[in-house]
Amino acid sequence: MRFGVLGPLAVWTDGGTPVAVPGRKVRALLADLLVHEGRAVPADRLLHDIWGDEAPPSGHATLAAKVSQLRRVLEDAEPGGRALVVSGPAGYALRTEPDAVDARRFAALAARARTAEPPAAATLLAEALELWRGPALADFADAPFAAGTVAHLAEQRLVAQEDAAEARLALGEHAPLAGELAVLVAEHPLRERLRGLALRALYGAGRQSEALASYQDLRARLADELGLDPSPALVALHRAILARDPALDPPTRAAARRPGNLPAARTELVGRDSAVADVAKLLSADRLVTLTGPGGVGKTRLALATAAASGAPDGAWLVELAPTGRPGDPDVLDSLADAVLAALDVRVTGVQGQAGPLVRLTDALRERELLLVLDNCEHVVAHAADLVDRVLRAAPGLRVLATSREPLALAGEVVWNVPPLDVPEPGTTDPELVATSSAVRLFVARAAAAATGFRLDAETAAPVAVLCRRLDGIPLALELAATRVRALGVDGVVARLDDRFRLLAAGHRGAPPRQQTLQAMIDWSWDLLTPPEQMLLRRLAVHADGATADAAAAVSADDDLPAGDVADLLARLVDRSLVEVVPGPPRRFRLLESVAEYSLGRLRAAGEADALRRRHADHYTGLAERLAAGLHGPQHPHRLRLLDAEVANLRAALAACADAPERALRLVAALAWYWVLRGRLDEAHRALGAALALDGPAPAGLRATVVAWRAGTALLLGDPDGPAAHAAAVRTLDTVTDPVARARAQWFLADTGATGDLPGAAGLFDRALDTSRACGDAWTEGAAHLGRARLAHVRGDHAGLEREAGRAAEIFQGLGDRWGQLQATCWLGALAELAADHERAAALHREGLRWCEELGLLPEVASRLAWLGWIAMQAGDQVQAVAHAERALTLAGEQGFRDGQLFARIVLGYAARKDGRLHEAALHLDEALDNTPRCEDVAVHLPMVLSELAYVTELRGDPARAARLHGDAYDLAQKIAAPRDSVQALEGMACALAAAGAAEGAATLLGAAAAARDTAQLPLSPAEHTDVGRATAAVHATLDDATLAAALTRGRRLTPDEARAEAARALPA
């Protein structure tokens, strides 16, 4: 049994099935016993704690009845459970295993973390804090007997949260921590260690002003409420923030990066210490190690243990390949690349050229030093080998640890065959000698967990030794056998196995011996199940990567298997180690690979496979539609996580729709926005195309909706056929009969087409706005206003930008939709930056950064950091600009996010030029140009990059070439109607003319640029003022006052195009 006090009082079986404890008094009794942690509690004390001053007249008899009720509940849930409640002269006690109470597990994990290095400490503390389900003993928080424990546990939790923050700061996770710690600081405003951690996180996230404001808040609170000053440590931290002490900067390599995604081990790895060391040694010398062996031998557990100890600078990342490459997958290699990208949390957010998922993956891995664990390669071994070969060639810092039943057969591969656990020598019966076997240690550990009181002694040593030899030391077989000890005893298990192996010898002679052993063990486990248990087990195999209890019931239940029985049957299958529980929320149930393979065979033999696949596809199509409806509002983050958990099942459902085109179209239409939000554009494009390619009847409007989303993703991916597909999709929009679907398709086509066709996008945004208003779809109305704000920004239309972005912010705030609010803050921040209100611009982008962190939008985090760098650069703070941009460049590189990398390099180029580091500036700007796609449409950043390169050229002593580059920048800016870039190009030409000795022409250009700024309402930023000031000082030093004034006045009368022509004439030959 397991008990929970870290939240409302809870009880579970060892298999994870919740146990209801009826009656407030019985629950209070259990809570009181748990509070005393195994110590005896006198009956009088229990009477007072539970009944207070209103104890019943026959108090001791009543208490004994409640104790009996509690014992009965525990016994009904788990045979032997009544023995946990003991009584004696000193009173009653609850005697449990040390890790059976979540509070003890929490304390043990937190203690281990205090002596661990930051990566391990962060993992341990995350696991510890996940045990909390709410305030400790929430349903008894007011009970006097619980008060001390509740306060103690709350303090432990807060200390663990502080320790976790400390570890994550050491890993460079300042940006996400800043938002998380703000909530804790609001709850505990006077806690100085917590406040210090929050200050460090804010500063490291580029939010210095907020860090300073938080310090002042604490200082005022301490003075007002306690009459105290901040501690010397906080005072020193405050001074360091003011001085921008480099010691406070986040570690560069770890900036905004998670250390990996390995799951926490739920049980101890027994008997594999030397194997872990051997494999780790191989990985230190070779870049590809493949663990081979039959199913059930423990390849995955060994790989995870080795990876956890690897210490790879950029972390160890698990990719589970079992759900990929299922029947119907049109492109297995791309699916594998998508699986790796998803595990690394790399997302596609915009035009990436014509690169597919494999190219994006190699880009994301190229500069990283990480360990990739590819688990279960055998069913896609050829494609997995192709993938591994390509990524290892592209990424010199990458190492791969694969598990497979056969090698990948690549050059340089080191194959390590995973042996079974060692077993006792024949005839060994001495308990001490038997216990030296690793197979015995594993069996005894699992048997003791299944059967309270089981231990290895003189009576059990001999049969245990026989059993471990009989099962060849195969871990999965040992674990399955251990679950039967409680019912049969170890002698009974051995006897039953002997019968089973005699049958096997006649029927499976052609199979390898160890495969025969595992087959026999699963066969035997199957035969011991009741018919309903067998039915549920085989039907569970239709799920990919597990299912929730509700999904299991929805797909498996019918007249032969009532839905109400499924939860109890699941618990019994968990108890028998045929199904494993994956912690939630929500909790999931998954078959081990060998059991899943066996159960699928049973499903086919029962003639149920086709029917179950249809039921599975129907269920997950409906689930996708229900969850997708919540992606446009306050449930957005929660619904995203639920869909994330079902990715494998949703792919399997789509693969099962070959004969059901309407269901396929419904499914992909529901998932389209989810795929875009998660940056899985390649998967979206393939899945939408696959659904459209199916023959058969389907509503024209539904098909047109899918056509629209596929065309939009094609443009985002840079597909050369994208523009034609986009135009065709626009022509079919009127056939979409559902007005909400039509409005969202109109918006998506406008948003994705805005880069290349601004007038067409404007018209589509207007149509989306009209359609959404007519049908009451507030979300799309807000999104249409966002699109119009984007176009206003390109045009330099301040009033339009303010109106559209403000209306979008208002709508999305009313809806509680964080994605929409995030986009609105971006454009409001852009408006503030255009108006040179850098303080407001930075505040808005910092607010957006917090939302990006909360939503886990890592590419957007990189974009916001780059924006903050740009704003700092414009404000004249080049140190802060470089800090933000370098963090943005690192994160964007890890994400393979080229737009983010490009923006960060532009900021670094500008900042380097402002600081006089011309060579470095040229490197960054040339890199930005090299990574700009060559196409007919002008990239919006191209004019500014050319102008900045022109400044570098001028300062290097070539003003004539600089003037020509500024002229090219001006021509491009005019082509895309970007007034700010046009003005900056004119100012750049003025600088070049002044440097070339054409002072009068420079003054004329300065006058023309000033007039254009006035017209466009573009005040000079401090950074821009420096360049204009340089040219102004040069012409003042050369021209007399009258000539200067005349040139400036003449320039103000010129149009920008006339001024550009004037510059060409004024340039000395």
C-alpha positions, -999 to +999 in steps of 0.1 A: +000+000+000+011+036-006-001+066+014-002+103+005-002+133+028+014+158+003-021+170-007-055+157+004-052+124+023-048+096-003-043+058-004-033+037-034-025+001-040+011-008-050-001-008-085-013+028-083-051+022-080-068+047-057-084+033-026-114+050-011-114+054+027-150+060+037-161+081+067-146+113+080-136+097+114-118+067+097-099+091+075-090+113+105-077+081+122-055+073+092-043+108+090-034+109+127-015+076+124+004+089+094+013+121+112+030+100+139+052+082+113+050+047+127+051+057+163+024+043+186-004+067+194-023+061+227-060+055+224-068+085+246-048+108+223-066+094+193-100+099+209-091+136+216-076+142+182-106+127+163-135+137+185-121+166+205-142+174+236-171+154+222-158+119+225-185+092+226-193+076+260-179+043+249-149+059+234-125+030+233-150+007+218-159+032+192-123+038+184-117+001+181-146-001+156-130+027+135-097+009+136-114-023+124-131-004+095-097+010+085-081-025+085-109-038+065-105-011+038-068-018+035-073-056+034-099-053+007-076-031-014-045-052-009-044-087+007-023-084+039-031-047+042-048-051+076-015-061+091-002-025+085-023-012+115-008-027+147-019-023+183-002-028+216+000-015+251+014+019+238-015+024+214-021+021+177+004+026+149+006+024+111+038+004+101+047+009+065+078+006+044+100+037+044+090+048+009+053+039+012+045+074+024+050+102-001+063+126+025+092+102+033+100+098-004+100+135-007+124+140+022+147+113+009+149+128-026+155+163-012+183+150+010+199+132-020+197+164-040+216+184-014+248+164-021+244+162-059+257+183-087+233+208-102+220+187-131+213+157-109+200+179-081+175+196-104+162+163-116+159+149-081+141+180-068+118+181-097+108+145-090+104+153-053+082+183-060+060+164-084+049+143-054+029+173-041-008+173-051-017+204-031-012+217+005-002+190+029-032+171+045-055+197+029-086+180+042-073+181+078-055+214+077-076+228+106-072+197+128-049+205+158-032+171+156-020+179+120-010+215+125+026+209+133+031+183+105+014+206+080+036+235+089+068+214+088+059+199+054+051+233+040+085+246+051+102+215+036+084+221+003+095+258+002+131+249+010+130+223-018+116+249-042+145+272-032+170+244-036+155+236-070+158+272-081+194+273-069+202+242-091+184+256-121+202+289-118+235+270-119+222+254-152+214+288-167+176+285-166+171+321-155+144+331-180+118+304-171+126+307-134+119+344-133+082+338-140+079+308-117+096+325-087+074+356-091+044+335-079+063+322-048+076+357-039+040+370-040+031+342-015+062+347+007+072+383+002+095+385+033+115+353+027+150+366+019+166+336+003+137+332-020+138+369-029+175+367-036+170+338-060+142+357-077+165+388-081+192+366-097+167+350-121+153+384-131+187+399-137+199+368-156+168+370-178+176+405-188+151+422-165+174+443-144+149+471-137+124+445-124+151+430-102+159+464-087+122+471-081+118+437-064+147+445-040+131+479-032+098+462-025+114+438+000+134+466+016+101+486+021+082+456+035+110+447+059+111+483+073+073+487+075+064+453+089+094+442+109+116+473+114+145+455+097+170+460+069+178+435+042+205+410+051+241+417+041+239+390+014+209+407-002+226+441+000+257+427-017+235+412-044+217+445-049+251+462-054+262+435-079+230+440-099+236+478-100+272+472-111+262+445-136+286+421-121+296+395-147+294+369-120+256+372-122+254+364-159+239+330-167+263+302-179+265+307-217+262+271-228+232+264-205+212+295-212+175+288-213+182+251-218+168+220-202+194+194-192+176+165-208+143+146-207+152+113-191+123+099-170+130+093-133+135+056-125+105+042-106+124+012-092+160+005-084+182-010-112+194-043-097+226-061-107+237-038-135+264-016-119+293-032-138+272-031-171+265+006-166+302+012-161+312-008-192+287+009-215+297+043-201+333+035-209+324+026-245+304+058-249+334+079-237+355+065-266+329+058-293+301+079-307+276+051-315+269+023-290+240-001-297+227-023-269+213-055-283+195-085-269+161-103-268+130-086-255+128-084-217+165-086-211+167-050-198+181-030-227+160+001-220+167+003-182+204-002-188+204+026-215+186+050-192+209+043-163+240+048-184+225+080-199+216+094-165+253+091-155+267+104-188+272+140-179+268+152-215+272+190-215+239+195-234+221+167-216+208+132-224+176+129-244+154+099-247+135+092-280+111+063-278+108+049-313+083+021-306+052+043-315+068+055-348+069+037-381+034+021-377+015+007-407+004+034-430+033+058-423+042+073-457+076+085-447+093+066-419+126+086-420+108+119-416+087+105-389+118+094-370+133+128-374+101+144-362+102+121-331+137+133-323+128+170-328+098+166-306+119+149-278+144+178-280+115+202-280+127+218-313+098+235-331+093+250-365+078+284-363+083+301-396+099+299-430+129+276-428+136+274-466+128+241-482+145+220-455+127+189-443+127+175-407+160+157-412+178+189-422+162+208-394+173+181-370+209+182-382+208+220-379+196+218-343+222+192-333+252+207-352+266+228-324+255+207-294+272+181-273+245+158-262+237+121-258+207+108-279+191+076-265+172+059-294+150+032-277+135+002-296+150+006-331+143-030-343+111-024-362+126+005-381+162-006-380+171+005-416+156+039-413+170+044-378+205+035-392+200+061-419+190+088-394+219+080-370+244+080-398+233+115-410+232+132-376+265+118-365+281+131-397+266+165-392+271+170-354+306+162-342+296+167-305+268+141-307+268+106-292+241+080-298+231+051-275+206+029-293+187-002-281+176-028-306+172-065-310+196-063-339+226-039-347+222-009-369+251-022-390+269+012-394+306+019-397+320+028-363+291+012-344+301-006-311+276-034-304+272-045-267+250-075-262+231-071-229+234-103-210+208-117-186+214-113-149+238-138-133+221-168-116+232-191-087+252-222-095+232-255-096+229-270-062+235-237-043+211-235-014+229-214+012+209-181+015+241-160+017+255-175-015+222-174-033+219-137-024+251-129-043+232-135-076+219-104-093+189-123-106+180-134-071+183-099-058+159-086-084+134-114-079+135-110-041+131-072-043+100-075-066+086-105-047+089-086-014+070-057-029+043-080-041+040-102-010+044-084+023+068-104+045+085-124+017+122-127+023+152-149+013+159-174+040+168-211+045+134-222+034+131-201+002+167-199-010+167-232-029+134-227-048+144-191-056+177-203-070+160-229-091+134-203-104+161-178-114+181-204-133+149-217-149+141-182-161+177-176-175+181-145-154+158-125-178+146-094-158+111-092-173+105-129-167+117-126-131+094-096-125+064-114-139+071-145-118+075-123-087+039-111-089+026-146-084+045-153-051+017-138-030-009-162-044+012-194-050+043-191-029+077-196-044+074-234-045+041-231-063+056-207-089+084-232-096+060-261-099+038-242-123+068-231-144+080-266-148+047-276-163+048-247-186+083-254-199+075-290-207+047-277-230+070-251-245+097-276-253+072-294-277+059-262-293+087-237-297+118-257-305+129-234-333+131-203-312+163-192-294+164-205-258+160-171-241+131-162-264+115-195-254+119-186-218+102-152-221+075-167-243+068-193-217+066-168-189+042-145-208+021-176-219+019-187-183+010-152-170-017-151-197-032-185-187-035-173-151-056-144-161-094-145-160-112-142-193-121-105-187-085-098-178-073-115-210-099-096-230-087-062-216-050-070-220-053-079-257-075-049-264-051-025-246-025-035-272-043-014-299-032+018-280+001+033-290+023+043-261-004+037-235-038+051-226-057+068-198-082+047-179-110+066-196-096+059-231-090+022-222-126+019-212-139+038-242-120+016-267-121-017-250-156-019-234-186-035-251-213-060-242-187-086-233-165-062-212-186-037-193-170-002-189-176-002-152-152-032-148-123-017-167-107+002-138-106-028-115-093-050-143-066-025-150-055-025-114-052-063-114-031-063-146-008-037-130-005-059-099+007-087-123+033-065-139+017-069-173+007-033-174+028-004-160+016+028-146+030+060-160+026+089-136+003+117-147-016+138-146-035+121-160-022+087-150-016+064-180-014+026-184+011+011-208+021-024-219+057-034-218+070-039-253+073-077-251+038-079-236+024-055-262+038-077-290+023-108-274-011-092-268-013-079-304-010-115-315-037-125-292-059-097-305-055-109-341-061-145-330-094-134-314-105-117-347-108-083-330-080-064-345-099-045-372-129-037-350-106-024-322-086-002-346-118+014-358-130+020-322-096+034-314-096+057-344-132+069-336-123+076-299-092+096-306-108+115-335-135+126-311-110+134-284-089+155-308-120+175-317-130+181-281-095+191-270-089+213-301-120+233-291-102+244-260-070+257-277-086+291-281-090+303-245-079+299-209-076+261-212-050+265-239-019+252-219-038+223-203-053+211-236-019+213-253-004+190-226-033+165-230-027+164-268+010+161-262+004+129-242-017+114-270+006+121-300+013+084-306-024+074-304-034+103-327-009+092-353-021+056-350-057+068-354-048+086-386-030+056-399-061+035-394-083+059-415-072+046-449-108+035-456-125+064-438-116+097-456-141+118-437-128+106-404-092+113-415-102+149-426-120+155-393-089+144-374-064+165-392-086+195-393-089+192-355-051+189-351-040+215-375-038+244-350-022+221-324+006+212-349+012+249-357+014+258-320+038+230-313+059+238-343+054+204-359+048+218-394+064+189-413+041+164-396+011+188-402+020+191-439+024+153-443-008+144-424-030+170-440-017+158-474-023+121-466-059+128-455-066+148-487-051+119-508-076+093-495-103+083-520-139+084-509-168+108-501-163+136-477-180+170-472-166+196-496-164+222-469-144+199-446-120+191-475-116+229-483-107+236-447-080+210-448-068+223-481-064+258-465-044+246-436-021+225-458-015+255-481-006+277-451+018+251-437+034+248-472+042+285-471+056+283-436+079+255-447+090+273-478+076+248-502+081+260-538+046+249-546+032+269-516+022+301-534+002+281-560-014+260-533-022+291-513-039+308-543-060+276-550-070+274-513-082+310-513-105+302-542-122+274-523-128+292-490-164+300-498-173+263-499-165+260-461-200+259-446-190+261-409-185+299-404-160+294-376-139+270-396-141+294-426-131+324-405-100+306-391-090+293-425-092+329-439-071+342-411-045+314-414-041+319-451-038+356-446-012+352-418+009+328-437+007+347-469+015+381-455+052+378-461+049+376-499+015+393-507+007+422-484-024+434-504-038+399-506-032+394-469-049+426-461-080+415-480-081+381-463-077+396-428-107+418-436-127+388-447-117+369-416-127+399-395-162+401-411-168+364-409-158+361-373-179+390-362-209+376-380-206+342-363-195+355-329-160+339-331-141+363-308-108+344-310-105+348-348-117+384-346-087+390-322-063+371-345-075+392-375-067+424-356-033+410-349-027+404-386-038+440-394-014+452-367+014+434-384+007+450-417+004+484-400+039+479-385+053+472-420+037+503-433+049+524-404+013+533-396+015+542-359-022+550-354-032+518-372-007+497-352-019+511-319-056+506-328-053+471-341-029+457-315-049+474-287-081+459-299-065+424-302-051+427-267-085+436-253-102+407-270-076+381-260-075+394-224-113+389-223-109+354-236-081+345-212-061+333-242-023+336-234-012+330-270-032+359-283-021+382-254+015+372-262+012+382-298-006+415-289+022+425-265+047+419-294+031+445-316+024+469-288+061+466-279+070+472-315+048+504-315+066+516-284+100+509-299+090+528-331+081+558-309+115+555-291+097+547-258+122+521-250+112+516-214+077+507-223+088+486-252+111+466-229+084+462-203+059+448-229+085+424-243+094+412-208+058+405-201+056+386-234+087+367-223+070+355-192+041+342-211+064+324-236+081+307-207+048+297-191+036+282-224+069+265-231+073+284-265+111+282-267+114+297-302+093+326-290+115+330-259+145+334-283+125+360-303+117+380-272+152+379-260+164+392-294+137+419-292+150+429-257+185+430-272+173+452-300+156+476-277+187+478-254+208+485-285+185+513-296+186+528-261+224+528-262+230+500-237+252+478-258+264+455-229+228+445-222+220+442-259+249+417-264+238+397-233+203+393-245+213+386-281+238+360-272+213+341-251+188+344-279+214+331-304+221+301-282+185+291-277+175+297-313+205+275-324+193+247-301+159+250-316+171+251-352+151+284-353+167+303-382+146+334-379+156+337-343+192+332-351+191+358-378+174+384-355+200+378-328+229+381-352+215+414-365+214+427-329+249+415-323+261+431-355+245+465-346+259+464-311+294+455-323+294+483-348+282+508-321+311+496-299+337+500-327+342+462-332+339+465-369+353+431-379+329+413-355+300+434-368+308+425-404+309+388-395+275+388-378+259+409-406+274+388-434+261+357-417+226+373-416+228+380-453+241+345-461+211+330-443+185+352-460+166+331-486+171+344-522+136+349-537+115+375-555+100+388-523+122+411-503+129+399-467+118+426-443+151+427-425+173+430-457+173+469-460+184+473-424+212+447-427+225+464-459+225+498-442+244+485-412+270+469-434+272+502-452+281+519-419+308+493-413+321+499-448+322+537-443+340+534-409+366+511-426+374+540-450+353+533-481+326+560-481+318+556-518+309+519-515+291+527-483+269+552-501+260+527-528+251+501-502+228+526-484+213+534-518+205+497-523+190+495-489+168+525-497+156+510-529+146+477-511+129+496-483+108+516-508+099+483-525+083+469-493+070+503-481+091+504-449+095+541-441+118+536-411+143+517-432+141+543-459+148+571-435+178+553-420+192+547-454+190+584-462+208+592-429+234+566-438+240+582-472+245+615-453+272+599-432+289+585-462+288+618-481+302+636-451+330+611-449+337+615-486+340+652-483+307+661-499+295+682-469+268+702-487+253+670-502+254+654-467+235+684-452+209+682-479+204+645-471+201+653-434+174+678-441+155+653-462+158+625-436+146+648-408+115+658-429+108+621-436+111+613-399+086+640-391+062+628-417+064+592-405+064+602-368+097+584-362+117+600-334+154+593-333+165+567-308+198+572-288+216+548-312+203+565-343+211+599-328+248+589-326+250+583-364+230+614-373+251+634-348+283+622-364+272+635-398+258+667-384+291+674-366+311+668-398+290+693-419+290+719-391+328+717-391+330+722-429+302+745-439+295+781-428+261+787-411+244+802-442+254+774-465+245+748-439+211+763-433+203+766-470+213+729-476+191+717-447+162+738-460+166+725-495+167+689-482+135+694-463+117+703-495+128+671-513+108+639-514+127+608-502+132+596-538+145+630-549+169+630-519+181+595-529+189+608-565+206+639-550+229+616-530+240+598-561+248+631-578+267+645-548+290+615-544+325+625-556+337+605-586 
